Amino acid sequence: MNFSSKLIEDAVNAFATLPGIGKKTALRLTLHLLNMPPEVSESLCEPILKMRQNIQFCSTCHNISDEAMCSICTDKGRDRSVICVVESIRDIMAIENTNQYRGLFHILGGVISPIEGIGPSDLNINTLIDRVKTDEVKEIIMAISPTIDGETTIFYLSKQLAELPVKITTLARGISFGGELEYADELTLGRSIAARLPYGK
Amino acid sequence: MNFSSKLIEDAVNAFATLPGIGKKTALRLTLHLLNMPPEVSESLCEPILKMRQNIQFCSTCHNISDEAMCSICTDKGRDRSVICVVESIRDIMAIENTNQYRGLFHILGGVISPIEGIGPSDLNINTLIDRVKTDEVKEIIMAISPTIDGETTIFYLSKQLAELPVKITTLARGISFGGELEYADELTLGRSIAARLPYGK
């Protein structure tokens, strides 16, 4: 594409480095900023740069944080006897948005995946075991995706934690609320029948 | 959404001010930058800020430019006797990408639209007339969208230029290349039959 301006071309190329943003969208965003006062570009870039420069990772749970410890770990109102083990920051946000959980978290940073060359040493497993040993943790919730790699990770963690006096639980599995039964996959539906619950519980 | 970090929240909100980017995409972009080294965020923001601070508008044709005059107006190899009148910068890029035009341009900055309150005085019409008077312009191509507002603008411009010794042309209209005849709209198809061309021209 011919931009007739190096400045525009550089800005378009910068936007196009972002995932899911192609050259056409990048041009649209650039022309949008061009139509707006210069302050709009500044108030776009300033928080992004500030975020990347100042962000920290919580020394306890590896969550993103503005301080050395994250707002969840420092919250006195949370139940310190339960740790919910998740893969990534995004999972914490998803669980927090449900307003159904008041315990702490621990981010693994991924799942064990032999194909991608991710072994237990690449994940935040040692810090989890240390937390279980030192803090008064009674329950570990494995909130990890029910994929093959996820199940492998849960199995590995449960072996590592077997010696410690802690209860290990996983998220309930079954058909989704609001989902049509005919569209549920066979594995989920089959297991949902096998693990059926008494009505009203 | 609960971000557990003010820095992340601000960055997400900054991304979400861009057109076509919602909160979820903004979060994805923010987490992408978080996973990358800080230099990636800098090389995203730097060209954007630089573009917005340093961009100029060509004093002749109102095109975006790195200098006081744009690269098209300063190009000695272009035909100075033809001016192509367009609505916006994007139209120049589209025409330049065809590699079919070697004349100059003039950006109106929109079209006359009584509904949106845009009158002739809001557009770069006086500078166009000055150019036609002073430069040796032989032809004005009206490359304006064939909408009602666009046609009104072409009509207004042709009246304004009527006294001057300049030929006024418009883009050829008819069915699109590669288009299926049955999907062409009735107006275009009807006019294409009425304005049929000798084969081979």
Chai-1 contact restraints between the chains, C-beta under 6 A:
chainA,res_idxA,chainB,res_idxB,connection_type,confidence,min_distance_angstrom,max_distance_angstrom,comment,restraint_id
A,N2,B,E96,contact,1.0,0.0,6.0,A-B,restraint_1
A,N2,B,N97,contact,1.0,0.0,6.0,A-B,restraint_2
A,S4,B,S71,contact,1.0,0.0,6.0,A-B,restraint_3
A,S4,B,I72,contact,1.0,0.0,6.0,A-B,restraint_4
A,S5,B,I64,contact,1.0,0.0,6.0,A-B,restraint_5
A,S5,B,S65,contact,1.0,0.0,6.0,A-B,restraint_6
A,S5,B,D66,contact,1.0,0.0,6.0,A-B,restraint_7
A,K6,B,D66,contact,1.0,0.0,6.0,A-B,restraint_8
A,L7,B,M51,contact,1.0,0.0,6.0,A-B,restraint_9
A,L7,B,N54,contact,1.0,0.0,6.0,A-B,restraint_10
A,L7,B,I55,contact,1.0,0.0,6.0,A-B,restraint_11
A,L7,B,D66,contact,1.0,0.0,6.0,A-B,restraint_12
A,I8,B,I64,contact,1.0,0.0,6.0,A-B,restraint_13
A,D10,B,P47,contact,1.0,0.0,6.0,A-B,restraint_14
A,A11,B,P47,contact,1.0,0.0,6.0,A-B,restraint_15
A,A11,B,I48,contact,1.0,0.0,6.0,A-B,restraint_16
A,A11,B,M51,contact,1.0,0.0,6.0,A-B,restraint_17
A,A14,B,L44,contact,1.0,0.0,6.0,A-B,restraint_18
A,A14,B,P47,contact,1.0,0.0,6.0,A-B,restraint_19
A,A14,B,I48,contact,1.0,0.0,6.0,A-B,restraint_20
A,L18,B,L29,contact,1.0,0.0,6.0,A-B,restraint_21
A,P19,B,H32,contact,1.0,0.0,6.0,A-B,restraint_22
A,L29,B,L18,contact,1.0,0.0,6.0,A-B,restraint_23
A,H32,B,P19,contact,1.0,0.0,6.0,A-B,restraint_24
A,L33,B,R52,contact,1.0,0.0,6.0,A-B,restraint_25
A,P38,B,R52,contact,1.0,0.0,6.0,A-B,restraint_26
A,S41,B,I48,contact,1.0,0.0,6.0,A-B,restraint_27
A,S41,B,L49,contact,1.0,0.0,6.0,A-B,restraint_28
A,S41,B,R52,contact,1.0,0.0,6.0,A-B,restraint_29
A,L44,B,A14,contact,1.0,0.0,6.0,A-B,restraint_30
A,C45,B,C45,contact,1.0,0.0,6.0,A-B,restraint_31
A,C45,B,I48,contact,1.0,0.0,6.0,A-B,restraint_32
A,C45,B,L49,contact,1.0,0.0,6.0,A-B,restraint_33
A,P47,B,D10,contact,1.0,0.0,6.0,A-B,restraint_34
A,P47,B,A11,contact,1.0,0.0,6.0,A-B,restraint_35
A,P47,B,A14,contact,1.0,0.0,6.0,A-B,restraint_36
A,I48,B,A11,contact,1.0,0.0,6.0,A-B,restraint_37
A,I48,B,A14,contact,1.0,0.0,6.0,A-B,restraint_38
A,I48,B,S41,contact,1.0,0.0,6.0,A-B,restraint_39
A,I48,B,C45,contact,1.0,0.0,6.0,A-B,restraint_40
A,L49,B,S41,contact,1.0,0.0,6.0,A-B,restraint_41
A,L49,B,C45,contact,1.0,0.0,6.0,A-B,restraint_42
A,M51,B,L7,contact,1.0,0.0,6.0,A-B,restraint_43
A,M51,B,A11,contact,1.0,0.0,6.0,A-B,restraint_44
A,R52,B,L33,contact,1.0,0.0,6.0,A-B,restraint_45
A,R52,B,P38,contact,1.0,0.0,6.0,A-B,restraint_46
A,R52,B,S41,contact,1.0,0.0,6.0,A-B,restraint_47
A,N54,B,L7,contact,1.0,0.0,6.0,A-B,restraint_48
A,I55,B,L7,contact,1.0,0.0,6.0,A-B,restraint_49
A,I64,B,S5,contact,1.0,0.0,6.0,A-B,restraint_50
A,I64,B,I8,contact,1.0,0.0,6.0,A-B,restraint_51
A,D66,B,S5,contact,1.0,0.0,6.0,A-B,restraint_52
A,D66,B,K6,contact,1.0,0.0,6.0,A-B,restraint_53
A,D66,B,L7,contact,1.0,0.0,6.0,A-B,restraint_54
A,C70,B,S4,contact,1.0,0.0,6.0,A-B,restraint_55
A,S71,B,S4,contact,1.0,0.0,6.0,A-B,restraint_56
A,I72,B,S4,contact,1.0,0.0,6.0,A-B,restraint_57
A,E96,B,N2,contact,1.0,0.0,6.0,A-B,restraint_58
A,N97,B,N2,contact,1.0,0.0,6.0,A-B,restraint_59
